[in-house]
Amino acid sequence: MSAQPVESIKPTVTYQQLGEYAEEIVALAECRGDLVRADIANQEITVHMMSPSNSHGEIVSEVVFQIRSQDRDAVALAENRVHRPDLGLCRSADLLLLTRQVRDRQTEEFATLGPDVSVAVEVVSPSNPGNDHITKLRDYPRMGIPVYVIVDPRDGTITVHSGPDTSAGEPRYADAPRRYKFGDTVEVDRWTLETDAFPRYRT
């Protein structure tokens, strides 16, 4: 009896290929007049439709203005990707803060390496709050981002997570979260944010 041929196993898709597919998806959506984000995790691409509100955009702009007013060497990247290719992780961020020196040495345009980011800022969407409060709170310490700020216009709160730690096995933010409300002065890494002008979502 002859042996049955063994079916070859197709190699898994590479992170680079997923990144190329993600860029094609975003470009195709733009051609159709749609705005989307394409994130990568677990060898999958997740596409999110974007419909940013006025309040969302106003908060991001206000943070950028305040950071740049305090530090002309700070680089603020709005609506950019952050990734860790070795982990197969890529997320789209509302705002990434990094130093001019780090930005100048970067050699790729696709995304910023997680460990190169000083602070990631997310403004919570009313339609998908779990993406910021759960998914990115899990992934950002894994990507080596030292400070993660969640601005939530639903209830007018700001939470600052810091201290990525791997001692428990899975990286997480080990420092106790610092919680603020709109109107407080918020310490973010080496900068401060005055939040009295941050708008709440209108219900």
N, C-alpha and C positions, 0 to 999 in steps of 0.2 A: 504494500500500500504506500503510495507516494505521500509525502508530507504536504500539507496545505501551505501555500505561500503565506508568509506573515505580512500583513498590511503595514506599510511604513506609517509611522506617526508623524503627522505634520508638525513642524516646529511652531512654537507659540510666537505670536506677533511680538515684535520688539517695541520698546518704549519709543524709539525714534519713529517707527512706523505709525504708532498711535498718535504721536505728536503731529505728524504730517497729515493724518486723517482728520485730526481735530482742527487744524488750520483750514483744511478744505471745507469742512462743515461750516465753520464760521464765515468763510468767504462766500460760500453758496448762499447762506442765509442773508448776508449783506446784499448780494445781488438781487434777492427777492424783496429787499426792503425790511428785513427782520433783523433784530439784534439778539444774538445768543451768546452764551458762554459754553465752552466745552472743557470739562474737567476730566482728568484721567486718574483712575485708581483700580486696583485689582484687575488689570489688563482689560478694562472697559472704559468707554467714553460715555460720559453723562452730559447731555445737552440741556441747558437751562434757558428758557426764554427770558429775555430782559425787558422789563417795563419800569424803569426807575422813575420814581415820583419826584416832584419838585423838592420836597423836604429831604429826600435822600441825597439828591445832587447838591443841595444847599449845604448840608452838613459836611460832605466830602470837600467841597470848595472852601468852606470855612476852616477846616482842619489844615488844608494845604496852605492857605493864606497865613494862618498863625505860625505854623512850623517854619515857613520860608521867611517870615518877618523876624523870627528869633535866630535863625541859623541859615545864612546864605549858602553854606556848604551842604545843607540837607537836600536830598533828592526825593521828590514825591512823585510816585508813579501811580496814577489813577487808572482803574480798569486794566490792570496788568496781571500776567500769570506769574505764579511762584511755583517752583518745582524741586523735586529730588529725584533725578533720573535713576539713581541706584535703588530707590524704593519703588519706582514706577508710579510716582505721585505727582500730579499737577493740579493746582487749584487756581481759579480766577479770583482775584482780590479786588475789593473796592479801592483800597489804597495801601501801597507799600512805601515805607520810609527807609532810606538807606543813605550812606555817606557818599559824597562826591568821589572820594578815593575808590570806594568799592565799585561805583558805577563806571568809572573810567577804565577799570581793569577788566570789565566784562567783555566777553568776546562773542556772545550770541544774542540774538534778538528775540528768540522764541519765548524765553521766560527768564526770571531771576532766580538764582539758586537760593534755597531757603536759608542756609547759614549766612548768606550775604545781607539778609534783610535785618534791619534794626527793629522795626515795628510793623505789624500788619494791623490794619484797621478795617473793620467790617461794620456797615450800617445795616441793621436787620431789616429784611423785607417782611412786610405784613403777610405776604402770601406763603413764605417759606422760611420761618424763623429757625427751624431745626438745622438748616444748612450752616448757620453761623454759630448757634448755641451748642450743637452736637457734633456735626461732621467736621467743621473746621477747628473746633476746640480739641477734637481728637487728633486731626492731621497736622496742625501747625506745630505742636511740639515735636512730633515725629520728623518734621521737615527741618527742625533746628532753628525755628524762629523764636527769639528770646522773649518778645513781648507781643501780646495779642490783645487788642482793644475792641470790645463789642459795644457799639452805640445802638441803643434800642429806642427809637422814637415812639414805639407803641406805648411805653410806660415812662419815658423820659429818664432812662437810666444809662449809666456807662459802667462797664466792668473791665478791669485791667487784669489780665492773666500774665504771669511771668515765672521765670525759674524753671526752664525745661530740665527734667530730671529722668534718668534712666535706671535708677536703682531698683525700681519695682518691676523691671523687665520692659514693659511697654512705656515709651516716653510719655510724659504728661507734665503739666504745669504744677510744680510742687508748692509754690508760694500761695499763701491764702489770697483768694481774689480780692482786689480792692474795688469797692463798689461806691459809685457816686450817683448823684442825680443832676439833671440839667440845672445849671446855675452854679454848680461847684467848680472850683479850680482843680483840674485833673493833672496829676503828674504822670507823664508818659516818657519813660526812658530819661533822656536829659532835657526834655522839653516840658512845657506846661500848656494846657489848653483851658481857655475861658469858655465855658459852655452855656452862658446865659442866653446866647443868640441861637442856640440849637432849636429848631422847630420840632414840635410833636406832630405825629400823623393826625390828620383830621378824620374822625370816625363818621 
